Amino acid sequence: MTNKILNQLWSPIAALTSHWEGKVNAQICVGISNASIVPEKPRVLVQIYKENYSHTLISQSGAFALNFLSLETTELIKLFGFSSGRHTNKLGNVSYTKKTTGSPILDNCIAYLDCKIINAMDAGDMTCYLADVLESDTLQNGPLLRIREAREAIPDEWNIEWDHHNQDSINTSREIIGKISYTPWQTP
């Protein structure tokens, strides 16, 4: 019963992009939350699993961008979500620009948030990053892509691969979820 409720809490799908020392990466991110009600001080909270290559780039650079996807960009789910940037340049054939933080902003996203981390919390298998939104824009009209719509739109074999990838992540998380560091966040 708990998982049925929690599975409804995932946010829209975003391609989280990051950079550090000339390297760029993108991953699929679904753990995103608004973290401010003050209009002139927008903030977000994102959850990034420690096993992801993006985690290294984000923790070193102190920045990331959220690029929100649409039904027209579902091919990015496979490109960014089913392999590691440690082994391939996921952005090699993807058009993007850089804004305030230097994190890639995808040319074909619906909207983006360019963010600078201001704090973090270790959650064992992931890190929760609190970030100021330094720049944002809506580039296209339309709804943000959510997991249910994405899973209905992508080919069956991608759903199978998605499930296998999720199971591998769950298995890794089970081993480290209790290993929480209580060391305060240090800005890079």
N, CA, C and O of each residue as an XYZ file, in Angstrom:
752
protein
N       0.825     -1.195      0.000
C       0.000      0.000      0.000
C       0.869      1.259      0.000
O       0.576      2.212     -0.723
N       1.936      1.270      0.807
C       2.805      2.447      0.879
C       3.396      2.787     -0.483
O       3.384      3.950     -0.886
N       3.923      1.770     -1.211
C       4.526      2.034     -2.520
C       3.514      2.581     -3.511
O       3.859      3.415     -4.349
N       2.257      2.120     -3.428
C       1.217      2.623     -4.331
C       1.024      4.130     -4.131
O       0.840      4.869     -5.098
N       1.065      4.572     -2.899
C       0.920      6.002     -2.596
C       2.186      6.749     -3.018
O       2.101      7.771     -3.698
N       3.361      6.246     -2.620
C       4.621      6.931     -2.918
C       4.884      7.036     -4.418
O       5.456      8.029     -4.868
N       4.483      6.039     -5.199
C       4.705      6.082     -6.646
C       3.944      7.208     -7.328
O       4.268      7.578     -8.456
N       2.944      7.753     -6.662
C       2.197      8.874     -7.223
C       2.879     10.223     -6.955
O       2.438     11.250     -7.470
N       3.939     10.226     -6.160
C       4.597     11.470     -5.776
C       5.714     11.896     -6.723
O       6.253     12.991     -6.562
N       6.086     11.064     -7.715
C       7.164     11.441     -8.623
C       6.789     12.690     -9.401
O       5.629     12.899     -9.755
N       7.783     13.503     -9.654
C       7.594     14.773    -10.360
C       7.597     14.557    -11.872
O       7.745     13.427    -12.338
N       7.433     15.640    -12.642
C       7.617     15.521    -14.094
C       9.029     15.035    -14.409
O       9.953     15.198    -13.612
N       9.172     14.437    -15.583
C      10.474     13.932    -16.015
C      11.313     15.091    -16.544
O      10.858     15.872    -17.381
N      12.530     15.190    -16.050
C      13.459     16.212    -16.525
C      14.793     15.560    -16.862
O      15.209     14.589    -16.230
N      15.441     16.110    -17.855
C      16.826     15.734    -18.123
C      17.670     16.668    -17.264
O      17.742     17.868    -17.526
N      18.304     16.110    -16.240
C      19.179     16.898    -15.386
C      20.549     16.907    -16.059
O      21.130     15.851    -16.313
N      21.053     18.086    -16.342
C      22.363     18.209    -16.984
C      23.347     18.827    -16.005
O      22.982     19.612    -15.130
N      24.601     18.447    -16.180
C      25.641     18.904    -15.265
C      26.956     19.014    -16.019
O      27.088     18.541    -17.148
N      27.921     19.647    -15.373
C      29.247     19.817    -15.979
C      30.288     19.946    -14.875
O      29.979     20.311    -13.740
N      31.515     19.640    -15.236
C      32.646     19.854    -14.341
C      33.915     19.548    -15.115
O      34.014     18.511    -15.770
N      34.877     20.442    -15.042
C      36.188     20.299    -15.679
C      36.094     19.842    -17.134
O      36.786     18.912    -17.550
N      35.229     20.509    -17.903
C      35.098     20.228    -19.321
C      34.242     19.031    -19.671
O      34.021     18.767    -20.852
N      33.757     18.305    -18.693
C      32.891     17.151    -18.941
C      31.441     17.573    -18.734
O      31.135     18.366    -17.843
N      30.545     17.030    -19.574
C      29.114     17.283    -19.425
C      28.393     15.947    -19.349
O      28.891     14.931    -19.834
N      27.228     15.959    -18.741
C      26.442     14.741    -18.648
C      24.971     15.101    -18.536
O      24.605     16.233    -18.223
N      24.140     14.101    -18.801
C      22.692     14.236    -18.641
C      22.163     12.935    -18.071
O      22.662     11.856    -18.392
N      21.162     13.039    -17.237
C      20.482     11.878    -16.691
C      19.011     12.222    -16.561
O      18.634     13.393    -16.564
N      18.190     11.203    -16.449
C      16.770     11.423    -16.214
C      16.564     11.591    -14.710
O      17.094     10.827    -13.903
N      15.791     12.595    -14.360
C      15.527     12.912    -12.956
C      14.017     13.021    -12.754
O      13.337     13.730    -13.496
N      13.498     12.319    -11.750
C      12.070     12.397    -11.434
C      11.824     12.812     -9.986
O      10.676     12.926     -9.557
N      12.904     13.037     -9.233
C      12.771     13.464     -7.845
C      13.032     14.955     -7.732
O      14.117     15.374     -7.328
N      12.025     15.762     -8.092
C      12.159     17.222     -8.121
C      10.989     17.820     -7.351
O       9.850     17.372     -7.488
N      11.276     18.829     -6.547
C      10.217     19.493     -5.807
C      10.484     20.991     -5.728
O      11.631     21.421     -5.601
N       9.424     21.773     -5.802
C       9.517     23.203     -5.548
C       9.920     23.373     -4.088
O       9.386     22.679     -3.223
N      10.842     24.270     -3.797
C      11.335     24.414     -2.427
C      11.271     25.848     -1.921
O      11.998     26.215     -0.998
N      10.400     26.667     -2.524
C      10.248     28.044     -2.052
C       8.877     28.568     -2.440
O       8.372     28.273     -3.523
N       8.278     29.350     -1.548
C       7.036     30.042     -1.892
C       7.288     31.532     -2.121
O       6.355     32.291     -2.383
N       8.539     31.941     -2.022
C       8.904     33.345     -2.214
C       9.200     33.566     -3.698
O      10.196     33.049     -4.203
N       8.353     34.327     -4.411
C       8.509     34.480     -5.859
C       9.888     34.984     -6.296
O      10.405     34.546     -7.323
N      10.478     35.885     -5.540
C      11.771     36.438     -5.937
C      12.948     35.568     -5.492
O      14.100     35.928     -5.733
N      12.680     34.440     -4.853
C      13.740     33.527     -4.408
C      13.346     32.087     -4.763
O      13.121     31.278     -3.864
N      13.257     31.753     -6.061
C      12.862     30.400     -6.442
C      13.938     29.376     -6.094
O      15.133     29.613     -6.270
N      13.476     28.234     -5.596
C      14.384     27.146     -5.231
C      13.756     25.811     -5.606
O      12.535     25.677     -5.691
N      14.618     24.835     -5.828
C      14.168     23.468     -6.074
C      14.959     22.517     -5.193
O      16.051     22.830     -4.719
N      14.375     21.352     -4.991
C      15.024     20.259     -4.289
C      15.044     19.082     -5.253
O      14.000     18.687     -5.773
N      16.233     18.515     -5.498
C      16.343     17.345     -6.370
C      17.019     16.208     -5.624
O      17.819     16.423     -4.713
N      16.678     14.990     -6.032
C      17.266     13.788     -5.451
C      18.091     13.106     -6.531
O      17.574     12.764     -7.595
N      19.385     12.908     -6.253
C      20.287     12.279     -7.215
C      20.949     11.075     -6.551
O      21.568     11.195     -5.494
N      20.811      9.922     -7.183
C      21.417      8.712     -6.647
C      22.930      8.782     -6.764
O      23.469      9.229     -7.776
N      23.605      8.334     -5.715
C      25.066      8.420     -5.647
C      25.756      7.595     -6.723
O      26.877      7.920     -7.114
N      25.119      6.537     -7.212
C      25.741      5.705     -8.236
C      25.789      6.408     -9.599
O      26.541      5.988    -10.479
N      25.013      7.452     -9.779
C      24.969      8.153    -11.069
C      26.199      9.033    -11.272
O      26.667      9.696    -10.346
N      26.704      9.027    -12.483
C      27.844      9.864    -12.847
C      27.544     11.344    -12.596
O      28.424     12.109    -12.199
N      26.295     11.733    -12.833
C      25.899     13.127    -12.588
C      26.147     13.548    -11.150
O      26.452     14.710    -10.883
N      26.016     12.606    -10.222
C      26.230     12.924     -8.812
C      27.629     13.501     -8.608
O      27.800     14.476     -7.875
N      28.622     12.903     -9.251
C      30.001     13.384     -9.144
C      30.125     14.790     -9.718
O      30.708     15.673     -9.087
N      29.577     15.000    -10.914
C      29.691     16.315    -11.556
C      28.967     17.397    -10.755
O      29.478     18.506    -10.600
N      27.794     17.076    -10.256
C      27.009     18.041     -9.478
C      27.722     18.390     -8.176
O      27.841     19.564     -7.826
N      28.193     17.377     -7.462
C      28.827     17.651     -6.170
C      30.125     18.433     -6.335
O      30.495     19.200     -5.446
N      30.824     18.256     -7.458
C      32.060     18.991     -7.698
C      31.802     20.418     -8.204
O      32.490     21.352     -7.792
N      30.823     20.588     -9.088
C      30.573     21.910     -9.677
C      29.643     22.763     -8.831
O      29.708     23.991     -8.876
N      28.775     22.114     -8.057
C      27.801     22.856     -7.259
C      26.669     23.419     -8.101
O      26.018     24.383     -7.696
N      26.424     22.830     -9.272
C      25.394     23.355    -10.166
C      24.787     22.249    -11.015
O      25.382     21.185    -11.182
N      23.596     22.507    -11.550
C      22.928     21.620    -12.489
C      21.828     22.410    -13.181
O      21.475     23.511    -12.759
N      21.295     21.832    -14.246
C      20.121     22.408    -14.907
C      19.075     21.320    -15.039
O      19.399     20.155    -15.268
N      17.828     21.707    -14.893
C      16.708     20.809    -15.127
C      16.074     21.201    -16.447
O      15.641     22.341    -16.622
N      16.018     20.253    -17.382
C      15.457     20.461    -18.709
C      14.199     19.601    -18.797
O      14.300     18.376    -18.873
N      13.023     20.212    -18.790
C      11.774     19.465    -18.742
C      11.399     18.945    -20.121
O      11.475     19.667    -21.115
N      10.992     17.671    -20.162
C      10.736     16.969    -21.411
C       9.254     16.979    -21.767
O       8.397     17.299    -20.944
N       8.977     16.616    -23.032
C       7.614     16.516    -23.549
C       7.456     15.163    -24.225
O       8.418     14.401    -24.324
N       6.259     14.862    -24.686
C       6.035     13.619    -25.429
C       6.887     13.564    -26.690
O       7.229     12.476    -27.152
N       7.236     14.713    -27.251
C       8.054     14.764    -28.463
C       9.529     14.465    -28.198
O      10.302     14.294    -29.141
N       9.925     14.403    -26.935
C      11.340     14.166    -26.609
C      11.545     12.876    -25.817
O      12.518     12.762    -25.072
N      10.648     11.909    -25.964
C      10.769     10.664    -25.203
C      12.032      9.876    -25.566
O      12.484      9.049    -24.775
N      12.607     10.119    -26.751
C      13.847      9.409    -27.104
C      14.977      9.734    -26.133
O      15.921      8.958    -25.989
N      14.876     10.885    -25.468
C      15.903     11.263    -24.494
C      15.848     10.404    -23.231
O      16.842     10.297    -22.513
N      14.696      9.792    -22.956
C      14.587      8.909    -21.794
C      15.571      7.759    -21.933
O      16.294      7.441    -20.988
N      15.602      7.143    -23.085
C      16.526      6.026    -23.314
C      17.972      6.527    -23.347
O      18.851      5.934    -22.721
N      18.213      7.610    -24.072
C      19.571      8.144    -24.210
C      20.162      8.541    -22.859
O      21.314      8.217    -22.569
N      19.395      9.232    -22.040
C      19.912      9.760    -20.779
C      19.663      8.848    -19.580
O      20.336      8.981    -18.557
N      18.697      7.915    -19.692
C      18.295      7.162    -18.521
C      18.757      5.725    -18.430
O      18.667      5.119    -17.362
N      19.257      5.153    -19.537
C      19.538      3.720    -19.518
C      21.024      3.391    -19.589
O      21.388      2.218    -19.679
N      21.878      4.388    -19.551
C      23.322      4.136    -19.582
C      24.030      5.192    -18.741
O      23.440      6.202    -18.359
N      25.287      4.942    -18.464
C      26.071      5.869    -17.645
C      26.906      6.796    -18.515
O      27.451      6.386    -19.539
N      26.996      8.026    -18.099
C      27.861      8.995    -18.762
C      29.332      8.729    -18.515
O      30.185      9.362    -19.137
N      29.649      7.801    -17.613
C      31.052      7.420    -17.393
C      31.632      6.758    -18.645
O      32.838      6.816    -18.885
N      30.760      6.128    -19.441
C      31.211      5.321    -20.570
C      30.898      5.921    -21.932
O      31.405      5.446    -22.948
N      30.074      6.951    -21.965
C      29.691      7.560    -23.240
C      29.335      9.022    -23.038
O      28.899      9.419    -21.958
N      29.521      9.817    -24.070
C      29.115     11.218    -24.024
C      27.655     11.294    -24.451
O      27.356     11.343    -25.644
N      26.760     11.305    -23.492
C      25.332     11.303    -23.784
C      24.887     12.541    -24.549
O      23.882     12.500    -25.260
N      25.612     13.628    -24.414
C      25.229     14.871    -25.080
C      25.967     15.083    -26.401
O      25.857     16.151    -27.003
N      26.710     14.088    -26.855
C      27.511     14.217    -28.072
C      26.729     14.616    -29.304
O      27.238     15.377    -30.128
N      25.501     14.125    -29.458
C      24.673     14.439    -30.626
C      23.414     15.206    -30.272
O      22.437     15.184    -31.021
N      23.433     15.891    -29.125
C      22.271     16.641    -28.654
C      22.616     18.128    -28.660
O      23.658     18.532    -28.144
N      21.738     18.936    -29.245
C      21.971     20.382    -29.295
C      21.654     21.018    -27.943
O      20.610     20.763    -27.343
N      22.575     21.842    -27.490
C      22.356     22.559    -26.237
C      23.171     23.833    -26.217
O      24.091     24.025    -27.011
N      22.805     24.701    -25.285
C      23.558     25.923    -25.017
C      23.904     25.908    -23.535
O      23.463     25.030    -22.793
N      24.681     26.870    -23.116
C      24.987     27.005    -21.694
C      24.518     28.377    -21.237
O      24.600     29.359    -21.975
N      24.033     28.424    -20.023
C      23.539     29.677    -19.443
C      24.395     30.036    -18.232
O      25.612     29.849    -18.257
N      23.781     30.540    -17.192
C      24.457     31.113    -16.032
C      25.455     30.164    -15.361
O      26.594     30.556    -15.110
N      25.055     28.936    -15.068
C      25.937     28.024    -14.322
C      26.898     27.251    -15.214
O      27.842     26.634    -14.720
N      26.671     27.278    -16.514
C      27.491     26.486    -17.430
C      26.947     25.093    -17.674
O      27.503     24.350    -18.482
N      25.864     24.718    -16.988
C      25.234     23.421    -17.227
C      24.487     23.474    -18.558
O      23.904     24.505    -18.894
N      24.494     22.376    -19.320
C      23.816     22.374    -20.620
C      22.306     22.607    -20.507
O      21.637     22.053    -19.634
N      21.790     23.441    -21.412
C      20.355     23.680    -21.561
C      19.969     23.099    -22.919
O      20.429     23.580    -23.954
N      19.129     22.073    -22.917
C      18.757     21.394    -24.149
C      17.893     22.287    -25.030
O      16.934     22.898    -24.560
N      18.242     22.356    -26.310
C      17.504     23.205    -27.241
C      16.054     22.762    -27.424
O      15.192     23.589    -27.720
N      15.773     21.462    -27.250
C      14.423     20.966    -27.517
C      13.608     20.671    -26.252
O      12.620     19.940    -26.317
N      14.005     21.226    -25.114
C      13.210     21.029    -23.903
C      12.039     22.015    -23.895
O      12.057     23.019    -24.607
N      11.042     21.723    -23.097
C       9.891     22.626    -22.965
C      10.271     23.846    -22.139
O       9.924     24.979    -22.471
N      10.992     23.586    -21.055
C      11.381     24.654    -20.135
C      12.617     24.197    -19.387
O      12.933     23.008    -19.358
N      13.315     25.145    -18.783
C      14.506     24.782    -18.016
C      14.624     25.633    -16.766
O      14.065     26.726    -16.671
N      15.375     25.094    -15.806
C      15.777     25.798    -14.593
C      17.287     25.619    -14.467
O      17.766     24.486    -14.424
N      18.032     26.690    -14.408
C      19.490     26.642    -14.244
C      19.768     26.945    -12.776
O      19.403     28.012    -12.283
N      20.413     26.012    -12.074
C      20.431     26.031    -10.615
C      21.827     25.945    -10.008
O      22.721     25.285    -10.538
N      21.984     26.637     -8.875
C      23.217     26.595     -8.086
C      22.876     26.015     -6.721
O      21.966     26.495     -6.046
N      23.610     24.984     -6.319
C      23.346     24.303     -5.050
C      23.731     25.200     -3.877
O      24.787     25.832     -3.869
N      22.831     25.235     -2.881
C      23.110     26.009     -1.673
C      23.200     25.128     -0.432
O      23.706     25.560      0.604
N      22.701     23.870     -0.539
C      22.797     22.957      0.589
C      22.519     21.545      0.090
O      21.996     21.356     -1.008
N      22.871     20.558      0.905
C      22.651     19.165      0.537
C      22.456     18.326      1.783
O      22.911     18.670      2.874
N      21.760     17.206      1.585
C      21.545     16.267      2.668
C      21.813     14.860      2.142
O      21.261     14.452      1.120
N      22.657     14.134      2.846
C      22.943     12.748      2.498
C      21.753     11.890      2.922
O      21.284     11.984      4.056
N      21.271     11.055      2.003
C      20.151     10.164      2.301
C      20.559      8.698      2.163
O      19.707      7.829      1.982
N      21.858      8.426      2.249
C      22.350      7.058      2.151
C      22.642      6.672      0.723
O      23.800      6.656      0.306
N      21.591      6.356     -0.045
C      21.776      5.953     -1.438
C      21.696      7.125     -2.404
O      22.002      6.980     -3.587
N      21.290      8.272     -1.908
C      21.161      9.460     -2.750
C      21.536     10.692     -1.950
O      21.712     10.645     -0.733
N      21.653     11.798     -2.673
C      21.843     13.100     -2.044
C      20.682     13.982     -2.461
O      20.303     14.010     -3.632
N      20.124     14.696     -1.511
C      19.065     15.669     -1.785
C      19.731     17.037     -1.843
O      20.292     17.507     -0.852
N      19.665     17.671     -3.004
C      20.289     18.974     -3.206
C      19.242     20.073     -3.203
O      18.245     19.993     -3.920
N      19.469     21.103     -2.392
C      18.654     22.310     -2.397
C      19.388     23.338     -3.240
O      20.572     23.592     -3.017
N      18.697     23.933     -4.205
C      19.372     24.846     -5.125
C      18.542     26.089     -5.402
O      17.315     26.040     -5.481
N      19.246     27.203     -5.548
C      18.626     28.429     -6.040
C      18.474     28.320     -7.544
O      19.385     27.862     -8.234
N      17.321     28.742     -8.057
C      17.125     28.822     -9.501
C      17.648     30.189     -9.937
O      17.072     31.221     -9.592
N      18.743     30.188    -10.697
C      19.368     31.436    -11.123
C      18.770     31.974    -12.420
O      18.753     33.182    -12.657
N      18.280     31.058    -13.257
C      17.719     31.449    -14.541
C      16.717     30.379    -14.963
O      16.900     29.195    -14.678
N      15.657     30.808    -15.647
C      14.658     29.855    -16.137
C      13.954     30.452    -17.345
O      13.950     31.665    -17.553
N      13.359     29.565    -18.136
C      12.587     30.030    -19.281
C      11.704     28.898    -19.771
O      12.014     27.721    -19.587
N      10.602     29.273    -20.399
C       9.734     28.328    -21.097
C      10.031     28.486    -22.575
O       9.897     29.581    -23.120
N      10.434     27.401    -23.233
C      10.848     27.446    -24.634
C       9.763     26.958    -25.588
O       9.783     27.291    -26.773
N       8.816     26.169    -25.077
C       7.735     25.629    -25.894
C       6.460     25.573    -25.059
O       6.511     25.540    -23.829
N       5.333     25.564    -25.733
C       4.055     25.365    -25.048
C       3.789     23.880    -24.911
O       4.258     23.080    -25.721
N       3.046     23.519    -23.902
C       2.662     22.128    -23.725
C       2.911     21.659    -22.312
O       3.616     22.309    -21.539
N       2.317     20.511    -21.979
C       2.480     19.972    -20.621
C       3.847     19.327    -20.430
O       4.462     18.843    -21.380
N       4.304     19.329    -19.196
C       5.531     18.620    -18.845
C       5.251     17.125    -18.848
O       4.176     16.689    -18.436
N       6.208     16.349    -19.308
C       6.062     14.903    -19.409
C       6.132     14.253    -18.028
O       7.017     14.566    -17.232
N       5.206     13.358    -17.754
C       5.177     12.612    -16.502
C       5.430     11.131    -16.788
O       5.305     10.682    -17.927
N       5.785     10.386    -15.755
C       6.171      8.983    -15.925
C       5.081      8.170    -16.614
O       5.369      7.428    -17.553
N       3.845      8.298    -16.167
C       2.770      7.483    -16.742
C       2.650      7.708    -18.244
O       2.556      6.749    -19.010
N       2.652      8.980    -18.674
C       2.547      9.291    -20.104
C       3.775      8.794    -20.872
O       3.657      8.301    -21.994
N       4.936      8.925    -20.265
C       6.163      8.463    -20.920
C       6.134      6.954    -21.115
O       6.460      6.454    -22.192
N       5.745      6.235    -20.075
C       5.732      4.774    -20.166
C       4.720      4.285    -21.190
O       4.926      3.243    -21.811
N       3.635      5.018    -21.373
C       2.642      4.661    -22.395
C       3.148      4.983    -23.798
O       2.755      4.321    -24.759
N       4.007      5.978    -23.933
C       4.453      6.441    -25.248
C       5.675      5.698    -25.788
O       5.853      5.608    -27.003
N       6.513      5.169    -24.904
C       7.747      4.539    -25.377
C       7.492      3.085    -25.776
O       6.511      2.484    -25.336
N       8.371      2.518    -26.608
C       8.217      1.116    -27.017
C       8.286      0.155    -25.827
O       8.918      0.445    -24.812
N       7.621     -0.997    -25.976
C       7.596     -2.004    -24.905
C       8.985     -2.420    -24.465
O       9.229     -2.608    -23.273
N       9.912     -2.569    -25.425
C      11.266     -3.005    -25.053
C      11.982     -1.954    -24.189
O      12.826     -2.304    -23.365
N      11.652     -0.688    -24.374
C      12.232      0.342    -23.508
C      11.679      0.210    -22.090
O      12.414      0.379    -21.117
N      10.380     -0.093    -21.973
C       9.784     -0.285    -20.650
C      10.439     -1.443    -19.926
O      10.672     -1.376    -18.719
N      10.737     -2.507    -20.657
C      11.421     -3.658    -20.061
C      12.818     -3.238    -19.590
O      13.239     -3.579    -18.485
N      13.524     -2.498    -20.441
C      14.855     -2.020    -20.073
C      14.776     -1.065    -18.883
O      15.627     -1.121    -17.995
N      13.777     -0.197    -18.849
C      13.543      0.729    -17.739
C      13.360     -0.057    -16.440
O      13.958      0.274    -15.416
N      12.521     -1.109    -16.492
C      12.285     -1.923    -15.297
C      13.561     -2.610    -14.814
O      13.816     -2.669    -13.611
N      14.363     -3.128    -15.745
C      15.636     -3.765    -15.365
C      16.588     -2.751    -14.730
O      17.223     -3.034    -13.714
N      16.679     -1.581    -15.335
C      17.543     -0.524    -14.788
C      17.083     -0.137    -13.380
O      17.900      0.013    -12.472
N      15.764      0.023    -13.207
C      15.227      0.359    -11.880
C      15.551     -0.723    -10.860
O      15.921     -0.419     -9.726
N      15.413     -1.987    -11.257
C      15.696     -3.078    -10.326
C      17.171     -3.084     -9.928
O      17.496     -3.309     -8.762
N      18.065     -2.838    -10.891
C      19.491     -2.745    -10.564
C      19.747     -1.617     -9.570
O      20.522     -1.778     -8.627
N      19.090     -0.467     -9.782
C      19.252      0.669     -8.867
C      18.714      0.333     -7.474
O      19.322      0.693     -6.466
N      17.585     -0.349     -7.423
C      17.018     -0.753     -6.134
C      17.977     -1.681     -5.400
O      18.195     -1.526     -4.199
N      18.547     -2.637     -6.110
C      19.490     -3.568     -5.485
C      20.706     -2.843     -4.926
O      21.151     -3.151     -3.820
N      21.250     -1.883     -5.672
C      22.384     -1.099     -5.191
C      21.979     -0.254     -3.987
O      22.711     -0.173     -3.001
N      20.805      0.376     -4.076
C      20.323      1.222     -2.976
C      20.136      0.442     -1.690
O      20.440      0.946     -0.608
N      19.641     -0.778     -1.794
C      19.445     -1.606     -0.593
C      20.741     -1.766      0.194
O      20.723     -1.829      1.424
N      21.860     -1.832     -0.513
C      23.156     -2.037      0.138
C      23.669     -0.793      0.854
O      24.415     -0.912      1.826
N      23.284      0.405      0.394
C      23.887      1.627      0.942
C      22.902      2.606      1.574
O      23.326      3.640      2.090
N      21.608      2.318      1.552
C      20.615      3.281      2.020
C      20.798      3.669      3.491
O      20.442      4.781      3.882
N      21.338      2.781      4.296
C      21.531      3.086      5.705
C      22.838      3.782      6.031
O      23.076      4.141      7.184
N      23.685      3.976      5.035
C      25.006      4.570      5.256
C      24.943      6.076      5.033
O      25.376      6.577      3.996
N      24.407      6.781      6.001
C      24.205      8.222      5.890
C      25.351      8.964      6.555
O      25.733      8.661      7.685
N      25.894      9.940      5.837
C      26.921     10.807      6.407
C      26.227     12.060      6.935
O      25.388     12.650      6.254
N      26.582     12.456      8.143
C      25.983     13.638      8.749
C      26.919     14.849      8.681
O      26.732     15.832      9.398
N      27.924     14.761      7.812
C      28.838     15.873      7.606
C      28.105     16.986      6.858
O      27.493     16.721      5.823
N      28.152     18.220      7.352
C      27.463     19.314      6.666
C      27.996     19.545      5.246
O      29.171     19.310      4.963
N      27.109     20.007      4.369
C      27.445     20.344      2.991
C      28.517     21.427      2.943
O      28.452     22.417      3.672
N      29.490     21.224      2.086
C      30.536     22.220      1.857
C      30.434     22.692      0.406
O      30.549     21.887     -0.519
N      30.222     23.965      0.210
C      30.145     24.506     -1.149
C      31.463     24.288     -1.876
O      32.528     24.572     -1.328
N      31.401     23.780     -3.125
C      32.652     23.565     -3.879
C      33.414     24.850     -4.098
O      34.481     24.837     -4.713
